[in-house]
């Protein structure tokens, strides 16, 4: 068997690190040690300057290449031994060479494996490299937000060229090297308490603290000048904020801005409320509730009824859906937001400069608004794939399906995600013969396989034909019949339909309001940083148009950050927090999740334990004839800290809230177990899941001794 050279190198490097640790060589490379031998080092430097410099360079390269501790102390020591000029020169080349060796090692040993496993997570890093080239690395070097050894290793996993990495690293680290070496020249002069308060030492130490902040500010100013160079900034502004889009993100952003007394204009060309109110969350849940009622009628014998019948009209069901939308509509009305202090403008918005937005009203009048900041909350729309023949039929999507007043007898639903699955079950319960087509091996592919299997089994039990692993090939029209042709295992099949509903995802609204002309960076979404800023620092994005999640509650969550950052930057800004994001799919059985599931934990290599409690054991679930599903909790091995939770069953979305709260505030399963839960409720499932974890982690040795104690007490 031929031994892979890469692992020989890895083993050798680990051996060197092991020796370094075992011999406590980090103490040798400490500043105290170097200062204690300063006289000898200076004498050696004076006697053999080139040998001393080369030896120091070699040690520094080795320390940097192997990511050993001591680089900072060596940099200070360079100033103490070689002075400012020579010290800076030696360290500059040594650090760059060592960093490049670490970069090459990471690329040679790890890149292929990491790219294969975590390629999607490196996509943003590679995109930054592709977009900004060496400047992306330069900012990381100039502003030391991350340890340099991490930058070396991370860059080795990207597509960055070797030569670019070397010269950008040397240039980017030069200023920081100069500051540290200068500090070293001053620290070398400290031989008494008086030396500590000398102007030179105090100045150098101040530079160490101020430099990262100053560098970060300088980069920000440079980038701002680049993006703003071709625009004229208004002398004054009509408004503090203009928000484009009246969906969840836009409404919350405008509300927050008005609440803190900013002058804000909200621009919407259609109806306020966005997708959630008009075409998404509200109408779909109203339809699902009607469909669920019908399913309970069909299950009458489970509840002790011999038989039950109901008459309904599909058109009246859809009219109920519309009435519910109209009932909730005042919550998002122009009148309400006007009362709250928001200036609402109806029309099509267009960003004409970083500080100007044109609003074209229905009558053709154009209003130009000047504003200090802009928030893009333009939302997303259903994605319709380019399937041959699909453009020849009236395609239903989550946008227009609510206009139906006649039930389609044969319905094909293309897509096995949350939206497709919810509408699949709802229409089937309303009497349509539904065929669900999903290209992936299972529906609800983001969830664990046992979740998908449970939902798919329920669908099939209700008469739904679930076709997974089937690719939509084309739509055929012959006479009065329409059919979708699908392919699986090399075989084609025709599925006749009266209507086809496409639910294969959503696409961010990126065109039509000036992003292209302005130069706002976009990909699949508007590209934003952690503060939700675009490449124009005063233009922000939130909600579906920004991603990474397309949920109403995450849009509202982002809106707070967008509003506060837009109004108070540069004085204060906050990075958006996505550590605890819950979501639910409102099929039956309902599916809800927060944090990691088993699939994600395994893909990311995160150690975890799995605890499962079956709802078929829960008294209330049995009493309600809903004894199906489970609570699954992922925890840190040996600890009760929650990494994620998945609940499948009745009211799963409501039950999940306890785990969301626990993860947000660091509450473990022991605390949930020690909390009184009302009996009999479905919420007890969370306590019993915690109890299952506790039983699995019972101290067996201690319990054995306790058993002996009780036996002794009985004697």
C-alpha positions as CSV (number, residue, x, y, z in Angstrom):
1,X,0.0,0.0,0.0
2,X,1.4,3.4,-1.0
3,X,1.5,5.9,1.7
4,X,-0.1,9.3,0.8
5,X,2.6,12.0,1.0
6,X,0.1,14.4,2.4
7,X,-0.3,12.4,5.5
8,X,3.4,12.1,5.9
9,X,3.7,15.9,6.0
10,X,0.7,16.1,8.4
11,X,2.3,13.6,10.7
12,X,5.6,15.4,10.6
13,X,4.0,18.7,11.4
14,X,2.1,17.2,14.3
15,X,5.3,15.7,15.6
16,X,6.9,19.1,15.6
17,X,3.9,20.6,17.3
18,X,4.0,17.8,19.9
19,X,7.7,18.4,20.6
20,X,7.0,22.2,20.9
21,X,4.3,21.6,23.5
22,X,6.1,18.9,25.4
23,X,9.2,21.0,25.8
24,X,7.3,24.1,26.7
25,X,9.0,26.0,23.9
26,X,6.3,28.6,23.9
27,X,7.9,29.8,27.1
28,X,11.2,30.2,25.2
29,X,9.5,32.3,22.6
30,X,7.8,34.5,25.1
31,X,8.7,38.2,25.5
32,X,9.9,37.7,29.0
33,X,12.3,35.0,27.9
34,X,13.6,37.1,25.0
35,X,14.1,40.1,27.3
36,X,16.0,38.0,29.8
37,X,18.4,37.0,27.0
38,X,18.4,40.4,25.4
39,X,22.1,41.1,26.1
40,X,23.2,37.8,24.5
41,X,21.0,38.4,21.5
42,X,22.3,41.9,21.0
43,X,25.9,40.7,21.3
44,X,25.2,37.9,18.7
45,X,23.5,40.4,16.4
46,X,26.5,42.7,16.6
47,X,29.0,39.9,16.1
48,X,27.1,38.1,13.2
49,X,24.3,40.4,11.9
50,X,23.4,38.3,8.9
51,X,23.4,35.0,10.7
52,X,21.3,36.5,13.5
53,X,18.8,37.9,11.0
54,X,18.5,34.7,9.0
55,X,18.2,32.5,12.1
56,X,15.5,34.8,13.4
57,X,13.7,34.7,10.0
58,X,13.9,30.9,10.0
59,X,12.4,30.6,13.5
60,X,9.6,33.1,12.6
61,X,8.8,31.3,9.4
62,X,8.5,27.9,11.2
63,X,6.3,29.4,13.9
64,X,4.0,31.0,11.4
65,X,3.9,28.1,9.0
66,X,2.9,25.7,11.8
67,X,0.5,28.2,13.4
68,X,2.4,27.9,16.7
69,X,2.0,30.5,19.5
70,X,4.6,33.1,19.8
71,X,4.4,35.1,16.6
72,X,3.3,38.3,18.4
73,X,6.1,38.0,21.0
74,X,8.6,37.4,18.2
75,X,7.4,40.5,16.4
76,X,8.0,42.6,19.5
77,X,11.3,40.9,20.0
78,X,12.3,41.9,16.4
79,X,12.0,45.5,17.4
80,X,13.9,44.9,20.6
81,X,16.8,43.1,18.9
82,X,17.0,44.5,15.4
83,X,15.4,48.0,15.7
84,X,12.6,49.5,13.7
85,X,13.9,49.3,10.2
86,X,15.7,45.9,10.2
87,X,13.0,44.4,12.5
88,X,10.2,45.4,10.2
89,X,12.0,44.1,7.1
90,X,12.8,40.7,8.7
91,X,9.3,40.2,10.2
92,X,7.6,41.4,7.0
93,X,9.3,38.7,4.8
94,X,9.2,36.0,7.5
95,X,5.5,36.4,8.3
96,X,4.6,36.5,4.6
97,X,6.7,33.4,3.8
98,X,5.3,31.5,6.8
99,X,1.8,32.5,6.0
100,X,2.2,31.3,2.5
101,X,3.5,27.9,3.6
102,X,0.5,27.5,5.9
103,X,-1.7,28.6,3.0
104,X,-0.1,25.9,0.8
105,X,-0.4,23.2,3.4
106,X,-4.1,23.9,3.9
107,X,-4.7,23.8,0.2
108,X,-2.6,20.7,-0.4
109,X,-3.9,18.6,2.5
110,X,-7.5,19.9,3.2
111,X,-9.0,21.8,0.3
112,X,-10.4,18.9,-1.8
113,X,-11.9,17.2,1.2
114,X,-13.3,20.5,2.6
115,X,-14.7,21.6,-0.7
116,X,-16.4,18.3,-1.3
117,X,-18.1,18.4,2.1
118,X,-18.5,22.1,2.8
119,X,-18.4,23.6,-0.7
120,X,-21.7,25.4,-0.2
121,X,-20.5,27.1,3.0
122,X,-17.3,28.2,1.2
123,X,-19.3,29.7,-1.6
124,X,-19.6,33.1,0.0
125,X,-15.9,33.2,0.7
126,X,-15.0,32.2,-2.9
127,X,-17.6,34.8,-4.1
128,X,-15.8,37.5,-2.0
129,X,-12.5,36.5,-3.6
130,X,-14.0,36.5,-7.1
131,X,-15.7,39.8,-6.5
132,X,-12.9,41.8,-4.8
133,X,-9.8,39.7,-5.5
134,X,-6.8,40.6,-3.4
135,X,-8.6,43.5,-1.7
136,X,-10.8,41.0,0.1
137,X,-7.7,39.5,1.7
138,X,-6.1,42.9,2.2
139,X,-9.0,44.0,4.4
140,X,-8.6,40.8,6.5
141,X,-4.9,41.5,6.9
142,X,-5.2,45.2,7.6
143,X,-8.0,44.8,10.1
144,X,-7.0,41.9,12.4
145,X,-10.6,40.8,13.3
146,X,-9.5,37.2,13.0
147,X,-6.2,35.6,14.0
148,X,-3.8,35.6,11.1
149,X,-3.3,31.8,11.3
150,X,-7.0,31.3,10.7
151,X,-6.9,33.6,7.7
152,X,-3.9,31.6,6.3
153,X,-5.8,28.3,6.6
154,X,-9.1,29.6,5.4
155,X,-7.6,31.2,2.3
156,X,-5.9,28.0,1.4
157,X,-9.4,26.4,1.0
158,X,-10.4,29.0,-1.5
159,X,-9.6,29.6,-5.2
160,X,-7.2,32.5,-4.4
161,X,-3.9,32.4,-6.4
162,X,-0.7,31.7,-4.5
163,X,1.2,34.8,-5.7
164,X,-1.8,37.0,-5.0
165,X,-1.9,35.6,-1.5
166,X,1.8,36.3,-0.9
167,X,2.1,39.9,-2.0
168,X,-1.3,41.0,-0.6
169,X,-0.4,39.4,2.7
170,X,2.9,41.2,2.8
171,X,1.4,44.5,1.9
172,X,-1.6,44.1,4.2
173,X,0.4,43.0,7.2
174,X,3.1,45.7,6.7
175,X,1.3,48.5,8.7
176,X,0.5,46.1,11.6
177,X,4.1,44.8,11.5
178,X,5.4,48.3,11.7
179,X,3.3,49.1,14.7
180,X,4.2,45.9,16.6
181,X,8.0,46.2,15.8
182,X,7.9,49.9,17.0
183,X,6.3,48.8,20.2
184,X,9.1,46.2,20.6
185,X,11.7,48.9,20.2
186,X,10.1,50.8,23.1
187,X,9.5,47.9,25.4
188,X,13.1,47.0,25.1
189,X,14.0,50.2,26.8
190,X,11.9,49.5,29.9
191,X,14.3,48.9,32.7
192,X,12.4,50.6,35.5
193,X,8.9,51.8,36.5
194,X,9.7,55.2,35.1
195,X,10.2,53.6,31.7
196,X,6.7,52.3,31.6
197,X,5.3,55.9,31.5
198,X,7.7,57.3,29.0
199,X,6.1,59.0,26.0
200,X,7.6,56.5,23.5
201,X,6.3,53.4,25.3
202,X,2.8,54.9,25.9
203,X,2.6,56.0,22.3
204,X,3.5,52.6,20.9
205,X,1.1,50.8,23.2
206,X,-1.6,53.3,22.2
207,X,-0.9,52.5,18.5
208,X,-1.4,48.7,19.2
209,X,-4.9,49.5,20.5
210,X,-5.9,52.2,18.0
211,X,-4.4,50.7,14.8
212,X,-7.1,48.0,14.2
213,X,-9.9,50.6,14.7
214,X,-8.1,53.2,12.5
215,X,-7.4,50.6,9.8
216,X,-11.0,49.5,9.8
217,X,-12.2,53.1,9.6
218,X,-9.8,53.8,6.8
219,X,-10.9,50.8,4.7
220,X,-14.6,51.9,5.3
221,X,-13.8,55.4,4.0
222,X,-11.9,54.1,1.0
223,X,-14.7,51.7,0.0
224,X,-17.3,54.4,0.5
225,X,-15.4,56.8,-1.8
226,X,-15.2,54.1,-4.4
227,X,-18.9,53.3,-4.5
228,X,-20.1,56.9,-4.1
229,X,-17.6,58.5,-6.4
230,X,-19.9,59.0,-9.4
231,X,-22.8,60.4,-7.4
232,X,-23.6,63.8,-6.0
233,X,-24.6,63.8,-2.4
234,X,-27.6,66.1,-1.6
235,X,-26.8,69.1,0.6
236,X,-29.8,68.1,2.9
237,X,-32.3,65.3,3.1
238,X,-36.1,65.2,3.0
239,X,-36.2,62.0,5.0
240,X,-34.2,59.9,7.3
241,X,-35.3,56.7,5.6
242,X,-37.1,55.4,2.5
243,X,-38.3,51.8,2.6
244,X,-39.1,50.0,-0.7
245,X,-41.7,47.3,-0.2
246,X,-44.7,46.9,2.0
247,X,-44.3,43.3,3.1
248,X,-43.4,42.1,6.5
249,X,-39.8,43.4,6.4
250,X,-40.8,46.8,5.0
251,X,-43.7,47.3,7.4
252,X,-41.7,46.5,10.5
253,X,-38.8,48.6,9.3
254,X,-41.1,51.6,8.7
255,X,-42.9,51.1,12.0
256,X,-39.7,51.0,14.0
257,X,-38.3,54.1,12.2
258,X,-41.5,56.0,12.9
259,X,-41.6,54.8,16.6
260,X,-38.2,56.4,17.2
261,X,-39.3,59.6,15.6
262,X,-37.5,59.4,12.3
263,X,-39.1,60.7,9.1
264,X,-39.8,57.6,7.0
265,X,-41.5,56.9,3.7
266,X,-42.8,53.5,2.8
267,X,-43.2,52.8,-0.9
268,X,-45.4,50.0,-2.2
269,X,-46.8,49.6,-5.7
270,X,-49.4,46.9,-4.8
271,X,-51.2,46.2,-1.5
272,X,-49.6,46.6,1.9
273,X,-49.0,43.3,3.7
274,X,-46.9,41.7,1.0
275,X,-47.0,38.0,0.2
276,X,-47.7,36.9,3.8
277,X,-51.1,38.7,4.0
278,X,-52.2,38.5,0.4
279,X,-50.8,35.4,-1.1
280,X,-48.9,33.4,1.5
281,X,-49.2,32.7,5.2
282,X,-52.7,34.1,5.9
283,X,-54.6,32.6,2.9
284,X,-52.8,29.3,3.0
285,X,-53.5,28.8,6.7
286,X,-57.1,29.7,6.2
287,X,-57.4,27.1,3.4
288,X,-55.6,24.5,5.5
289,X,-58.0,25.1,8.4
290,X,-61.0,24.4,6.2
291,X,-59.4,21.4,4.7
292,X,-58.5,20.1,8.2
293,X,-62.2,20.4,9.3
294,X,-63.2,18.2,6.4
295,X,-60.5,15.6,7.3
296,X,-62.0,15.4,10.8
297,X,-65.4,14.7,9.3
298,X,-63.9,11.9,7.3
299,X,-62.3,10.5,10.5
300,X,-65.6,10.5,12.4
301,X,-65.4,6.8,13.5
302,X,-62.1,7.7,15.3
303,X,-64.1,10.0,17.6
304,X,-66.9,7.5,18.3
305,X,-69.3,8.8,15.6
306,X,-70.9,6.2,13.4
307,X,-70.9,8.6,10.4
308,X,-70.7,12.3,9.6
309,X,-71.4,14.2,6.4
310,X,-70.8,17.7,5.2
311,X,-71.7,19.6,2.1
312,X,-69.4,22.3,0.9
313,X,-68.8,24.4,-2.1
314,X,-65.2,25.0,-3.1
315,X,-65.9,28.5,-4.3
316,X,-67.4,29.4,-0.8
317,X,-64.3,27.9,0.9
318,X,-62.1,30.2,-1.2
319,X,-64.4,33.2,-0.5
320,X,-63.9,32.4,3.2
321,X,-60.1,32.6,2.6
322,X,-60.6,36.0,1.0
323,X,-62.8,37.2,3.9
324,X,-60.0,36.3,6.4
325,X,-57.5,38.2,4.4
326,X,-59.8,41.2,4.4
327,X,-60.4,40.9,8.2
328,X,-56.6,41.0,8.9
329,X,-55.9,43.6,6.2
330,X,-56.5,46.6,8.5
331,X,-53.5,45.5,10.6
332,X,-51.4,46.4,7.6
333,X,-53.5,49.2,6.2
334,X,-52.3,52.6,4.9
335,X,-54.5,54.3,7.5
336,X,-52.9,52.4,10.4
337,X,-49.4,53.1,9.4
338,X,-50.2,56.7,8.7
339,X,-51.5,57.0,12.2
340,X,-48.2,55.5,13.4
341,X,-46.3,58.3,11.7
342,X,-45.3,56.5,8.4
343,X,-45.6,58.4,5.2
344,X,-47.0,55.8,2.8
345,X,-46.5,56.4,-1.0
346,X,-48.3,54.2,-3.6
347,X,-46.3,53.7,-6.7
348,X,-43.3,52.1,-8.3
349,X,-40.0,53.0,-6.6
350,X,-36.7,53.4,-8.4
351,X,-33.4,54.1,-6.8
352,X,-31.7,56.8,-8.9
353,X,-28.8,57.5,-6.6
354,X,-27.6,56.3,-3.1
355,X,-29.7,59.1,-1.6
356,X,-32.6,59.5,-4.0
357,X,-35.7,57.5,-4.8
358,X,-38.2,58.2,-7.5
359,X,-41.8,57.1,-7.0
360,X,-43.9,56.8,-10.1
361,X,-47.6,57.0,-9.1
362,X,-50.5,55.3,-11.0
363,X,-51.4,58.6,-12.7
364,X,-47.9,59.0,-14.1
365,X,-46.7,61.7,-11.6
366,X,-43.2,61.3,-10.4
367,X,-42.0,62.2,-7.0
368,X,-38.3,62.4,-6.1
369,X,-37.4,61.8,-2.5
370,X,-34.0,62.5,-0.9
371,X,-33.1,60.3,2.0
372,X,-30.1,59.6,4.2
373,X,-30.7,55.8,4.1
374,X,-32.6,53.3,2.0
375,X,-34.0,49.8,3.0
376,X,-34.8,47.4,0.2
377,X,-37.6,45.1,1.2
378,X,-38.9,44.1,-2.2
379,X,-39.6,40.5,-1.3
380,X,-39.7,37.5,-3.7
381,X,-41.9,35.7,-6.2
382,X,-42.7,32.1,-7.1
383,X,-40.1,30.5,-9.3
384,X,-41.4,28.9,-12.5
385,X,-38.9,26.6,-14.1
386,X,-38.3,26.5,-17.9
387,X,-40.1,23.2,-18.5
388,X,-40.9,22.8,-22.2
389,X,-44.6,23.3,-22.8
390,X,-45.3,24.8,-19.3
391,X,-45.8,28.2,-20.8
392,X,-48.7,26.8,-22.9
393,X,-50.9,26.2,-19.8
394,X,-52.3,28.5,-17.1
395,X,-49.8,27.8,-14.3
396,X,-50.9,28.1,-10.7
397,X,-48.5,29.4,-8.1
398,X,-48.8,30.5,-4.5
399,X,-49.5,34.0,-5.9
400,X,-52.6,33.3,-8.0
401,X,-54.0,30.0,-6.7
402,X,-56.3,32.1,-4.4
403,X,-58.2,33.3,-7.4
404,X,-59.6,29.8,-8.0
405,X,-63.4,29.4,-7.5
406,X,-63.8,26.0,-9.1
407,X,-62.0,23.0,-7.7
408,X,-59.6,21.3,-10.1
409,X,-60.6,17.6,-10.3
410,X,-57.0,16.5,-11.2
411,X,-54.2,18.6,-9.7
412,X,-50.5,18.1,-10.2
413,X,-48.3,19.8,-7.6
414,X,-44.8,20.3,-8.8
415,X,-42.5,20.6,-5.7
416,X,-42.1,18.7,-2.4
417,X,-41.1,21.6,-0.2
418,X,-43.2,23.2,2.5
419,X,-45.4,25.3,0.2
420,X,-46.0,22.4,-2.2
421,X,-46.7,20.0,0.6
422,X,-49.1,22.3,2.4
423,X,-51.2,22.9,-0.7
424,X,-51.0,19.3,-1.8
425,X,-52.7,18.1,1.4
426,X,-55.2,21.0,1.5
427,X,-56.5,20.4,-2.1
428,X,-56.6,16.6,-1.6
429,X,-58.8,17.1,1.5
430,X,-61.0,19.4,-0.5
431,X,-61.7,16.7,-3.0
432,X,-59.1,17.1,-5.8
433,X,-57.2,14.1,-7.0
434,X,-53.6,15.3,-6.3
435,X,-50.3,14.0,-7.6
436,X,-47.3,15.5,-6.0
437,X,-44.1,15.4,-8.0
438,X,-40.7,15.9,-6.4
439,X,-37.3,15.5,-8.2
440,X,-35.4,14.7,-4.9
441,X,-35.6,11.3,-3.2
442,X,-38.1,12.5,-0.6
443,X,-40.5,15.4,0.2
444,X,-39.5,18.0,2.8
445,X,-35.9,17.2,1.9
446,X,-34.5,19.8,4.5
447,X,-35.9,17.7,7.3
448,X,-34.7,14.4,8.6
449,X,-35.6,11.2,6.7
450,X,-37.9,10.0,9.4
451,X,-39.9,13.3,9.3
452,X,-40.3,13.0,5.5
453,X,-41.3,9.4,5.7
454,X,-44.0,10.1,8.3
455,X,-45.5,13.0,6.3
456,X,-45.3,11.0,3.0
457,X,-47.1,8.0,4.7
458,X,-49.9,10.3,5.9
459,X,-50.2,11.8,2.4
460,X,-50.5,8.4,0.8
461,X,-53.0,7.3,3.4
462,X,-55.2,10.2,2.4
463,X,-55.1,9.2,-1.2
464,X,-52.4,11.5,-2.5
465,X,-50.0,10.0,-5.1
466,X,-46.5,11.1,-4.0
467,X,-43.9,10.7,-6.7
468,X,-40.4,11.3,-5.4
469,X,-37.3,10.9,-7.5
470,X,-39.3,12.0,-10.6
471,X,-38.1,14.8,-12.9
472,X,-40.6,16.9,-14.8
473,X,-39.6,16.6,-18.4
474,X,-42.3,18.5,-20.4
475,X,-46.0,19.4,-20.6
476,X,-48.0,17.9,-23.5
477,X,-51.3,19.2,-24.8
478,X,-53.4,17.0,-27.0
479,X,-57.0,17.8,-27.8
480,X,-58.7,18.7,-24.5
481,X,-56.2,16.9,-22.3
482,X,-53.1,18.3,-20.7
483,X,-50.4,16.1,-19.2
484,X,-47.1,16.4,-17.4
485,X,-44.5,14.0,-18.5
486,X,-42.1,12.9,-15.7
487,X,-39.0,10.7,-15.8
488,X,-37.7,8.2,-13.2
489,X,-35.1,5.5,-13.6
490,X,-35.0,6.1,-17.3
491,X,-38.8,5.6,-17.7
492,X,-41.3,8.3,-18.7
493,X,-44.8,8.6,-17.4
494,X,-47.7,10.9,-18.4
495,X,-49.8,12.4,-15.6
496,X,-53.1,14.0,-16.9
497,X,-54.2,17.1,-15.1
498,X,-56.8,19.8,-15.1
499,X,-54.5,22.3,-13.3
500,X,-50.8,22.3,-12.4
501,X,-49.5,24.2,-9.4
502,X,-45.8,25.0,-9.3
503,X,-44.1,25.3,-5.9
504,X,-40.4,24.7,-6.5
505,X,-39.1,27.7,-4.7
506,X,-39.0,31.5,-4.7
507,X,-36.9,34.0,-6.5
508,X,-35.9,37.4,-5.0
509,X,-37.2,40.5,-6.7
510,X,-34.0,42.1,-8.0
511,X,-35.1,44.0,-11.1
512,X,-37.2,46.9,-11.9
513,X,-36.2,49.4,-9.2
514,X,-32.7,50.5,-10.1
515,X,-30.3,48.1,-8.6
516,X,-28.6,47.2,-11.8
517,X,-28.0,50.8,-12.9
518,X,-26.9,51.8,-9.4
519,X,-24.5,49.0,-9.1
520,X,-25.9,47.3,-6.0
521,X,-24.3,43.9,-5.7
522,X,-26.7,41.0,-6.3
523,X,-26.5,37.2,-6.7
524,X,-29.5,35.1,-6.0
525,X,-30.4,37.8,-3.5
526,X,-29.2,41.3,-2.7
527,X,-25.8,40.8,-1.2
528,X,-25.5,42.1,2.3
529,X,-23.1,42.0,5.2
530,X,-23.8,41.0,8.8
531,X,-25.3,44.5,9.3
532,X,-27.6,44.0,6.3
533,X,-25.7,46.7,4.4
534,X,-25.2,46.4,0.6
535,X,-22.0,47.5,-1.1
536,X,-23.5,51.0,-0.6
537,X,-23.2,51.5,3.2
538,X,-26.3,53.6,3.4
539,X,-28.5,51.1,1.5
540,X,-29.7,48.1,3.4
541,X,-31.8,45.0,2.5
542,X,-34.1,42.8,4.6
543,X,-36.6,40.0,4.2
544,X,-36.9,37.6,1.3
545,X,-34.9,39.9,-1.1
546,X,-31.9,39.5,1.2
547,X,-32.2,36.0,2.5
548,X,-30.8,33.7,3.8
549,X,-34.3,32.6,5.1
550,X,-37.6,33.2,3.5
551,X,-39.9,33.3,6.5
552,X,-42.2,36.1,7.6
553,X,-40.8,36.0,11.1
554,X,-37.2,36.2,10.0
555,X,-38.1,39.2,7.7
556,X,-39.5,41.0,10.8
557,X,-36.4,40.0,12.7
558,X,-34.1,41.5,10.1
559,X,-36.3,44.6,9.9
560,X,-35.2,45.7,13.4
561,X,-31.5,45.5,12.5
562,X,-32.1,47.2,9.2
563,X,-34.0,50.1,10.7
564,X,-31.7,50.7,13.7
565,X,-28.5,50.4,11.6
566,X,-29.8,52.6,8.9
567,X,-30.8,55.3,11.3
568,X,-27.9,55.3,13.7
569,X,-24.8,54.2,11.7
570,X,-22.0,55.3,12.0
571,X,-22.6,55.9,15.7
572,X,-23.9,52.4,16.5
573,X,-24.9,49.3,14.5
574,X,-25.8,45.7,15.3
575,X,-25.0,42.5,13.5
576,X,-28.1,40.4,12.7
577,X,-28.4,37.3,14.9
578,X,-29.5,34.1,13.2
579,X,-28.4,31.6,15.9
580,X,-32.0,30.5,16.8
581,X,-34.3,30.5,13.8
582,X,-37.5,28.4,14.1
583,X,-39.9,27.4,11.3
584,X,-42.9,25.1,10.7
585,X,-44.6,23.3,7.8
586,X,-48.3,23.2,8.4
587,X,-49.1,19.8,7.0
588,X,-50.6,17.1,9.0
589,X,-48.7,15.9,10.9
590,X,-47.3,19.3,11.5
591,X,-43.5,19.7,11.3
592,X,-41.6,22.3,13.3
593,X,-37.9,22.8,13.8
594,X,-35.3,25.0,15.4
595,X,-31.5,24.7,15.2
596,X,-29.8,21.6,13.9
597,X,-31.4,18.4,12.8
598,X,-29.5,15.1,12.4
599,X,-28.8,15.7,8.7
600,X,-27.2,19.1,9.3
601,X,-25.3,17.9,12.4
602,X,-23.7,15.0,10.4
603,X,-22.9,17.1,7.4
604,X,-21.1,19.7,9.5
605,X,-19.4,17.1,11.6
606,X,-20.9,18.4,14.9
607,X,-20.9,15.9,17.7
608,X,-24.3,15.3,19.1
609,X,-26.7,13.0,20.9
610,X,-30.2,12.3,19.8
611,X,-33.2,11.9,22.2
612,X,-36.6,10.9,20.8
613,X,-39.9,10.8,22.6
614,X,-42.9,9.3,20.7
615,X,-46.2,11.2,21.0
616,X,-48.0,7.8,20.8
617,X,-47.2,7.6,24.6
618,X,-48.6,11.0,25.5
619,X,-52.0,11.0,27.3
620,X,-53.4,14.1,25.7
621,X,-52.4,13.0,22.2
622,X,-54.1,9.7,22.8
623,X,-57.2,11.4,24.1
624,X,-57.3,13.6,21.0
625,X,-56.8,10.7,18.6
626,X,-53.6,12.4,17.5
627,X,-51.2,9.8,18.9
628,X,-48.6,10.1,16.2
629,X,-45.3,11.9,15.7
630,X,-42.4,12.6,18.0
631,X,-40.2,15.1,19.7
632,X,-36.5,14.8,18.7
633,X,-33.9,16.8,20.6
634,X,-30.2,17.1,19.7
635,X,-27.8,17.9,22.5
636,X,-24.1,18.3,23.2
637,X,-22.7,14.8,24.1
638,X,-22.9,14.3,27.8
639,X,-24.5,17.7,28.4
640,X,-28.1,19.0,28.4
641,X,-27.3,22.0,26.1
642,X,-29.8,21.9,23.2
643,X,-28.4,22.0,19.6
644,X,-31.7,21.7,17.9
645,X,-35.2,20.3,18.2
646,X,-37.7,18.8,15.7
647,X,-41.3,18.2,16.6
648,X,-43.7,16.2,14.3
649,X,-47.3,16.1,15.4
650,X,-50.4,18.1,16.3
651,X,-49.6,21.7,17.1
652,X,-45.9,21.1,16.6
653,X,-45.3,24.8,15.7
654,X,-46.8,25.9,19.1
655,X,-44.9,23.3,21.1
656,X,-41.6,24.3,19.5
657,X,-41.7,27.7,21.3
658,X,-40.4,26.2,24.5
659,X,-37.2,25.0,22.7
660,X,-36.8,28.3,20.9
661,X,-36.8,30.1,24.3
662,X,-34.5,27.5,25.8
663,X,-31.9,27.8,23.0
664,X,-32.1,31.6,22.9
665,X,-31.4,32.0,26.6
666,X,-29.1,29.0,27.2
667,X,-31.7,26.8,29.1
668,X,-30.9,23.1,29.1
669,X,-33.1,20.0,29.3
670,X,-32.6,19.7,33.0
671,X,-34.4,23.0,33.5
672,X,-37.2,22.0,31.2
673,X,-37.5,18.7,33.1
674,X,-37.8,20.7,36.4
675,X,-40.6,22.9,35.0
676,X,-44.2,22.1,35.8
677,X,-46.3,21.5,32.7
678,X,-50.1,21.5,32.8
679,X,-51.7,18.0,32.6
680,X,-53.1,16.9,30.3
681,X,-51.6,19.0,27.5
682,X,-49.5,18.3,24.4
683,X,-46.8,20.6,26.0
684,X,-46.0,17.8,28.4
685,X,-44.2,16.1,25.4
686,X,-41.3,18.5,25.9
687,X,-40.9,17.6,29.5
688,X,-41.1,13.9,28.7
689,X,-38.4,14.3,26.0
690,X,-36.2,16.0,28.7
691,X,-37.0,13.0,31.0
692,X,-35.9,10.6,28.3
693,X,-32.6,12.4,28.0
694,X,-32.2,12.4,31.8
695,X,-32.8,8.6,32.0
696,X,-30.2,8.0,29.4
697,X,-27.7,10.0,31.5
698,X,-28.5,8.6,34.9
699,X,-25.4,8.2,37.1
700,X,-25.4,4.4,37.1
701,X,-22.5,4.0,39.5
702,X,-24.1,6.4,42.0
703,X,-27.5,4.7,41.7
704,X,-25.8,1.4,42.5
705,X,-24.5,2.8,45.7
706,X,-27.9,4.3,46.5
707,X,-29.5,0.9,46.0
708,X,-27.0,-0.5,48.5
709,X,-27.9,2.3,50.9
710,X,-31.6,1.5,50.7
711,X,-30.9,-2.2,51.2
712,X,-28.9,-1.3,54.3
713,X,-31.8,0.8,55.6
714,X,-34.2,-2.1,55.2
715,X,-31.9,-4.5,57.1
